[in-house]
């Protein structure tokens, strides 16, 4: 005895097919849409824009990314590279930190550094949680661009960059330094937790150095009426913004291997990009 639909009479066959279609219809129309792609970073933004605009150039600017999912859009500045050079080498950077004029205070709480603050069109911090989600989804490199008040510029490149989760205090993991004239001031704090004035496992580094960052440990000594705080860091991108070259005493925007501990930089930008085939070939 065969109960297959193909053995039924034509009228019965049509009736069974209609019932089957009606039964499956709610499943079809209630199924979640899974083929809509939301950008994780500026690499994705570039690809989506390039496709939508039929290979037109994609300019630098503020775009929206979704490292934490569709319900948490994040504004970010994307450095897309030179229009005349479409290579991966020169663009698609996601800016995670930018200091250019001192309009935004970086002396912020743990929650602020976790969630992000500022304005993507000016000075801002992307947020540690967003950085964690990005760098634990794809492999990234970090580039730090800096400028002094005499129009000099330099950069430092690290082809390994990712951070831990909040439960691990967003521990910094960095390596494979490439010299761009600035010297290596970040490897000193590799493996260290992030610190802010209200959550500081280093002692008092965040409080005494003007902003949240990955610091080493709090150490000071008193010598001939002078306090030295130099061992907390040799890089302080989130320190106090100084409007000119002044005696910053480690609290300014410092990159010690380029300008020393007492020169506060005019600007500094931290940006990340996925490791691509071109990057691997250039290692």
Beta strands, then each sheet from edge to edge (+ up, - down):
strand 1: 61-65
strand 2: 74-79
strand 3: 93-99
strand 4: 117-118
strand 5: 124-125
strand 6: 140-147
strand 7: 153-163
strand 8: 172-180
strand 9: 194-195
strand 10: 213-214
strand 11: 221-222
strand 12: 227-228
strand 13: 235-236
strand 14: 254-255
strand 15: 267-274
sheet 1: 1+ 2- 3+ 5- 4+
sheet 2: 1+ 2- 3+ 15- 6+ 7- 8+
sheet 3: 9+ 10-
sheet 4: 11+ 12-
sheet 5: 13+ 14-
end
